[in-house]
Amino acid sequence: MELESLNGESLKVRWLQDVELEVVNSYDEETDTTDTEDQIFRKDEITEFDVFDVREDTQTINVQFGNGSVVYGLPVKLFTIVQDKE
């Protein structure tokens, strides 16, 4: 799958290694501040998220989880896409 075509897609992924990511839980426009936390995703763990931006370098994407939190600049080399069996 071409990375550019991932924009707007919902993905299920498997992590290729243990990763610690900065997850943005909320953003306050008035104060221009974010509420963030570091979250660890374990190797072989399955995670679902929506891609809302494929970066120009096509090596990183911005994603949103079901609870509304986001990760900016997620390197695509950290996961593989899991295909659902029909």
N, C-alpha and C positions, 0 to 999 in steps of 0.2 A: 504494500500500500504506500502510495506517495504521501510524504509527510504533509505537503501543502493541502491535501484533500482531507486531512484530519480536523481542520477548523470546523467547529460546530458539531463534532461527533462525540457520542458517548462511547467510552472505551472501558474494557475490562483488561487489566494488565497484571503481569507477574513480575515481581522485582527480581533482578539478576544478582543483587547483592544487598546486604543491609545498608540502608540509607537513612540519614537524618536530614530532614527538610524543614525549612522555616515555613510554617503555615500561617497565613494571615486570616485571623478569625473575624476581624471587623476593621472598618476604616471610618474615621470621623472626619467628614469634610470641613466642618467648622474649625477644628483645631489642626487638621492635616496630620493626624496621628493614627497609628495602627495598633491593634492588639494582636500580637503574634505569639506563637509557641513553637518550640522544636518538637517534631514528631518523628518517631522512628518507624520505618517500614522494614520488615524483615524479608530476607531472601526467600523466594518462592511464595510469599504472601500474595494473595489476589486482592486487588483494589479496583474500584470503579470510580471514574471521574469523567467530566465533560471538558473537552478542549475548547477554549474560547479564543485562543490566538496561537498561531504558529509563527515563531519569530523569523525574521528575515534570514538568519543564518541557517534555518531549518534544523538546527541541532538542539534547540530548546523550544519548549511549548509552555503556555500558561494554562492552568487547569483549575476547575472548580469541582469540589466534592459535593455530595448530596446535602450536606448540612450548610452549604453556602460559603465555607472557607475556601481559600485559594492558595495556590503555589505559583509563583512567578519564576520563569526561567528554569523549568524542570528539564534537565538533560535527557534526551530520548535514549541515550546509551544505557540508562539505568534500569530499563524495563523492556519487556517484550509484550506484544499485544496477544491476548488470549482470544482465540476464535470460539464463539459459542457453537456447540453442536446442535444442529436442527433435528 
